[in-house]
Amino acid sequence: MRLLTWSAALVGLSVAGPLLARPVMVDSAAGTAGRAAIAIARQTGTSIVIADAPIASRRVPPIRGQMEAEEAARRLAQAAGGRAVRAGSAGWRIVSIPKPPQNRNEPRRRQHPAAVSAPPPAPVQPLEPAEIVVSASKQDAMLSQFAGQVSVIEGEDLSRGGIGGTERISERIATVSSTHLGSGRNKLFIRGIADSSFTGPTQATVGQYLGDLRLSYNAPDPDLRLSDLERVEVLEGPQGTLYGAGSLGGIIRLVPNAPELGVVAGAAQIGGSLTQHGAGGVDATAMTNLPLLGDSTALRMTLDAATQGGYIDKPLLGMENVNRTEILGGRAAVRVELAPDWTVDLIGVAQTIEADDSQYADRDGRSLVSSSPVVEGSKADYLHGQFVVSGWIGDIRLRSTTGIASQDLRERYDATLAEGEPRLFVQTNNTEMFANETRIWQPLTGRIGWLAGISYTHNVTRLSRSLEDEVAIQPTPGVTNPVDEGALYGEVRLVLRKDLIASAGGRLSHSVLGGVDRAYLITASGNYDEQWWGSRSTTAFLPSASLLARLGEKDSFYVRYQESFRPGGRAIFGPFVQRFFDDHTATFELGARHGQSGSDTFDLAASISYTRWTDIQADFIDSDGFPSTANVGDGHVWSASLSGGVTLAPGLRVEGGVVFNDSKIDRSDLARILRMAVLYDLSTDTIEAIEAQLALTQVPNIARFSGRLGFDYRRPLGSRLELSARGWASYVGRSRLGVGEYLGDLQGDYLDSGATVRIGSATQGLTLSVTNLADVKGNRFALGTPFAVSREQVTPLRPRTIRLGFDAAF
């Protein structure tokens, strides 16, 4: 350990001088103070010596932000419980804080064994809040220097009241919305950019990332448990320059807690829940951090398990609470420190979600009752692995991430015909992805900051379908869509004058799209016959530009332009497979910010944007209920958002946000789609169904107005305990299920709410949480199966649920 602490001095002295007098980007991970001292010394060009072994071995949180070397040393000392003493012109020593001297004139009192208990230790002073670093900017941009709307949720906030999934993000951020087919089956939307209600061959409009690697390419949200995360960042889109295809609406980036070198730590939560009108549930999560091979390697593991009680009844089957969902998953990460500021990370993620049955009900029947005569449900399996190399080359940072992902989703839908025998429609979506991204960058610390990167993605999606009854399994046409995408991208940020920052960037993307028609053979075997359709390529250039003006210490205004796109593919159209083409968005945005959440008494962020969307890829259904995909035309989206918070009293903060969207399809490709329907000799009913669906012009699944309001309250209870409470309420406005009459049912227009109270210390606590406080039924999603649109379906909120939990950490 002594060698470790003194090595910080040698590292710093080797580069001391130039960085000392100006702010630099500091980024040290959570771990021991000794490790943090080495990282900070290297990054600031100074020497930092921790001579006391007890201080060097203390755990400290991440220290990040743009700051001078003196500020970085002071923050490190404060976090380690010491003080920073200057040592020469370019160095600091971190030493213990001396105890106050005893007054020798004060008479010594006799100590009695039965005297009052010893006074509690002096409370540790919290670190002053640092400015938020937007790591999703890919060049460690400070929030005050970032032109765009970004929301950050700390990991601690996501784990209160038990570990949840993506719904925890949409509860906290008004601009994020979702479909509600079920966990592991949903599509996410940001800023009013929504294409359809179903997951098919189209790429998602929202990019989801774990660190720097995409979670999936064109599969649904895997709904990973948000356990042991440092934070979640949401960047509103488009984000084509930095993230490429599939970022039309924006990106959601999960930042996991990295393994802490030289530290033994652990945490666990367990809870039980009761759902009104339904069944009970249980959930548990555990985390452990262990050193391996000395202080240069560490392992961090997380395990999550949950059973969510059902609440939908199916009287035709004589079953109650049929939609029980079981979730089992985990994450493991190994970090190896090769040298100061050079690390290698291996990360693995696995999760399985199994829903026993569907979660929709009949609109006109009894509450929480489905008249389906079959058992539906789904099973979603997800695997993900990463290999990450990160380090410094002089003042330049390098990060290379290589990974794979596999996602399998099997869904069962009620496809029973009127007056017919019970029948199931089974759809299997298998997605496999390989990806690499390598980038170098220099944060904006002087007059210029820049970023350059290269990426490659290979993705294959196989969509298989069949109709099943008690007699036979009848395969229906399927499709395989392989995609290879390579890209070069870069961005430059320049300080034009004091408090005026300009940026410009671009991404050159080349995609090769293949296709396989998985048409079935009408034979006794029912096997698939795969026929190669050839390939085509597409090249896109996605520019971006912004200008940000700081109007004061806490105020800024920005204007931004950016583009994004999605490559085309092939979709099932009746008994055939047809091609659909790329779609493209271009967005102009104006925004302003005041203050920073978590550090200022009052903060506010506002933006207004206009998006032009061409060749929109969207899903529709034919008269038999089969979904298909096509380019339905061009449209536009106006979006405005306002969010902020205020500290009303010590420990009490109120926050809220509102979103307004106006989206329309103003040029329809109805005539072309109908010509294809006639060419393929589809039935009159199918042609009429397509025509009716494309007649309406509202972009699906996006409410015109939504908003949320929440509060956070903390109060000490004595010297060791704390009472914390958090509550929220969100209103989701009306929207339409999809494009046209068959998918034109209204949904939304409901109020959801929840609250969590915790009493405990930093190491142990009891929590009581309640969701859906008013026990609202609502309608989150107006479809459970596309084969029964005449039955008028609703997807109600989970009824009022009460959870009691216990958490512990060491």
Secondary structure by P-SEA (a helix, b strand, c coil): caaaaaaaaaaaaaccccccccccbbbbccccaaaaaaaaaaaacbbbbbccccccccccccccccccaaaaaaaaaaaacbbbbbccccbbbbbccccccccccccccccccccccccccccccccccccccccccccccccccccbbbbbbccccccccccccaaaaaaccccbbbbcccccbbbbbcccccccccccccccccccccccccccccccccccccccccbbbbbccccccccccccccbbbbbbccccccccccccccccccccccccccccbbbbbbbbcccccbbbbbbbbbbbbbbccccccccccccbbbbbbcbbbbbbbbcccccbbbbbbbbbbbbbccccccccccccccccccccccbbbbbbbbbbbbbbccccbbbbbbbbbbbbbbbbbbbcccccccbbbbbbbbbbbbcccccccccccccccccccccbbbbbbbbbbbbccccccccccccbbbbbbbbbccbbbbbcccccbbbbbbbbbbbbbbbbbbccccccccbbbbbbbccbbbbbbbbbbbbccccccccccccccccccbbbbbbbbcccbbbbbbbbbbbbbbbbccccccccccbbbbbbcbbbbbcccccccccccbbbbbcccccbbbbbbbbbccccccccbbbbcbbbbbbbbbcccaaaaaaaaaaaacccaaaaaaaaaaacccccccccccccccbbbbbbbccccbbbbbbbbbbbbcbbbcccccccccccccccccbbbbbbcccccbbbbbbcccccccccccccccccccccccccccccbbbbbbccccc
